[in-house]
């Protein structure tokens, strides 16, 4: 099958079955997830043409939020309308969210035990290598020109050295891309046969549904749940470039401004998100669950997880249902492509900042700051280097990069290895779990 013609109109049972399988098998991040959907939807069954798939993917990369989940939602919408989109997008997220909820509750109950912390040390080392791999892949794809390198470097400095807000960096990069775009459309695509009023109704209804839990938490004076909902609602509209790109911003806000989690807990949450199916941005559910758990136990944690999931993913459905009729027209507009190019270049700098942030907190027990005028950068205390973490980082690099061992296997091996290494050191020094 080449996927060049779309000849089948599957029923809702087929849509549910196929997207349920995609949701259960969607490990490995957006690249692996999009490859899985291409095989299922284009190659193995003629549900989408190659052109339809690639056009939708380009559009989803322009949107905030997890592009793979939005691509699944679009495919479901194209096959069976809004009902199909809800089924496809929901099943892409549901399996991973159930697993993440269970892991977050277990972590909230037992995460402070020394044995659990030892198990997560290896996970952190492996995730750091994954982040550096993501940096290399995005840089190789995005930095094909000198101007793209300049945008990436400026984005890195804006975040790392000057602490500018992440949304401002993304908006500036998009504006640069729009202003420098050149060329005209290669194909004449007529605007879609849909009225602005129809689109406005879709957006208004979606916004009302999105805001519903926030209205309820505010009405019942559930202040922490309202804070969680408002924060992740804001995050949902600035998550350009995927979860890695927004993690630095989220970590700084969650750890420094709100005090919901520690940096170590954020790293653990990312490790858990890497081991579950579904979008990596499910790490937000981990944050919302733990923040609420510390306030009111398991029942409150369930409420925190629910509102976090709601405000994170409902916008994804809004973007697709409102924008899907326009996709073929939009993806042929040079200025929108320019915006995507600018954002993609900036994301390289964003992920570089994230990489250094995580590396400092994984390998050093004490990470301070160095300031000089407007410059404010992290500055680890060299004397607090964690040799165990450093050894595990080297092992993770060797397994992931040189031997190309699958991530779930590496996470399991490093988790057990980290605990074993700390147990050996504890036996030597007389300290045990």
C-alpha positions, -999 to +999 in steps of 0.1 A: +000+000+000+013+034-009-015+054+007-019+077-023-057+072-025-083+073+002-110+047-006-125+036+027-149+053+050-146+032+082-174+030+107-170+041+144-162+006+155-132+004+132-121+039+142-123+029+179-104-003+173-076+012+153-071+043+175-074+022+206-044+002+194-025+033+185-031+047+220-019+015+236+013+014+214+022+051+213+055+048+232+087+066+223+076+103+218+061+121+189+084+109+162+076+072+170+039+080+174+036+098+141+054+069+124+029+045+140+000+065+127+014+068+092+017+030+091-018+024+105-037+052+086-017+056+053+002+024+046-019-005+061-053+009+053-063+036+028-079+060+053-057+090+045-036+099+015+001+108+019-008+144+010-036+146+036-014+131+063+016+155+056-007+185+053-023+178+086+010+172+103+024+205+091-008+222+105-005+205+138+031+216+142+019+252+140-004+246+169+003+247+206+000+213+223+011+177+214+011+175+177+008+137+176-024+138+196-038+166+174-029+146+143-049+116+156-078+139+164-077+153+128-076+118+113-106+108+134-124+140+123-117+135+087-129+099+088-160+102+110-165+139+118-165+154+153-174+121+169-145+103+152-122+131+163-133+128+199-128+090+198-094+092+181-080+120+202-094+106+235-081+071+229-046+085+221-045+101+256-066+078+278-043+047+282-012+068+292-033+090+315-046+060+334-011+046+338+003+081+348-024+086+374-016+053+390+021+060+390+017+095+404-005+083+432+020+056+441+048+081+438+029+106+461+025+079+487+060+063+486+082+086+466+102+099+496+114+065+506+152+061+500+147+030+479+123+048+456+146+078+453+174+054+444+153+037+417+146+071+402+183+082+401+189+059+372+157+071+355+169+107+357+202+099+342+186+081+312+160+109+307+189+135+306+204+116+276+170+115+260+167+152+263+202+157+247+191+133+219+160+154+213+182+185+211+205+169+185+175+157+163+157+190+164+189+209+157+197+187+127+163+193+112+158+229+121+191+247+117+197+246+080+207+282+076+228+308+094+197+328+103+181+298+120+213+293+141+210+330+151+174+325+162+183+294+182+212+311+199+192+342+208+164+320+222+189+301+243+204+333+257+170+349+263+160+319+286+193+308+300+210+342+307+182+367+309+153+346+322+128+360+296+093+344+296+090+313+274+059+326+256+076+358+247+105+339+231+081+318+210+060+348+199+091+367+189+104+337+169+071+333+151+070+371+143+105+369+129+095+339+107+064+358+094+084+390+087+112+372+068+090+347+048+095+348+011+078+333-019+042+326-030+019+296-029+030+268-053-006+256-056-038+276-057-060+263-029-095+278-026-107+287+009-129+261+025-167+262+021-174+270+057-187+302+072-169+323+098-200+320+119-197+282+120-161+285+130-169+311+157-196+288+171-172+259+173-146+280+192-172+295+215-186+261+225-152+247+229-141+276+251-172+272+273-165+235+278-128+242+285-137+268+312-164+246+329-142+230+356-125+264+364-160+279+369-169+251+393-136+252+413-140+290+416-176+287+427-167+262+454-136+282+465-112+253+457-083+277+454-055+252+447-076+234+420-084+268+405-046+277+405-038+244+389-065+248+362-055+284+354-018+275+352-022+246+329-048+264+308-021+291+302+004+264+294-019+248+269-017+278+246+021+282+247+033+246+243+048+251+208+076+227+200+064+198+221+068+190+258+106+192+259+105+229+247+080+239+275+095+219+304+120+246+314+092+272+317+069+247+335+096+236+359+106+272+368+069+281+374+060+249+393+091+248+414+101+284+420+068+304+418+042+279+430+063+256+451+041+226+442+071+202+434+108+201+436+131+200+406+139+163+415+102+155+414+098+172+380+126+150+367+109+119+381+077+130+365+093+133+331+108+098+336+074+084+343+059+102+313+087+086+291+077+051+302+039+055+295+021+055+261+006+088+249+020+123+246+049+133+268+030+164+280+011+139+303+038+150+327+014+179+335-010+153+349+018+141+372+024+177+384-013+184+390-018+151+408+011+156+432+003+193+438-032+183+449-021+151+467+001+172+491-028+194+499-056+169+504-046+132+498-059+108+472-094+122+466-080+157+461-053+142+439-079+127+416-095+161+413-062+177+405-054+150+379-088+155+363-087+192+360-051+191+347-061+166+320-091+186+311-075+220+306-044+205+289-062+185+262-096+201+256-078+230+237-063+205+214-098+194+203-108+231+198-078+239+176-085+208+154-123+211+151-121+248+144-091+246+120-095+212+103-117+226+075-089+252+067-059+228+068-052+224+031-056+261+025-035+271+055-005+248+048+000+265+014+005+300+029+042+310+029+039+333+060+025+306+082+053+283+071+077+311+080+062+312+115+067+275+119+103+277+107+110+305+133+094+286+161+112+254+152+146+272+152+138+288+186+129+254+200+165+243+196+176+271+219+147+262+243+157+226+245+194+235+250+184+256+280+163+227+293+192+203+288+216+224+309+190+230+336+183+192+339+220+183+338+229+207+366+202+193+388+209+156+381+246+158+386+250+183+414+233+184+448+237+222+451+228+245+422+230+282+429+228+312+407+254+337+394+242+373+387+258+403+370+234+430+360+206+416+338+225+383+334+213+355+358+225+320+352+225+287+371+259+279+388+264+244+402+287+239+432+314+216+417+321+201+452+286+186+453+290+165+421+271+132+424+295+106+411+268+079+411+246+100+389+276+108+366+284+071+362+247+063+355+247+091+329+277+076+311+260+041+311+227+056+298+246+074+270+264+041+260+231+021+260+209+047+242+234+062+218+260+036+211+240+003+215+206+018+206+188-001+233+151+007+235+142+034+261+119+013+283+147-013+286+172+013+295+149+030+320+143-004+338+180-013+337+192+021+350+166+022+377+177-012+391+213-004+385+210+029+403+195+013+433+221-015+433+249+010+431+236+030+460+231-002+480+268-011+474+279+023+485+257+021+515+272-012+524+306+003+523+298+034+543+274+017+567+242+035+555+213+015+541+179+022+527 
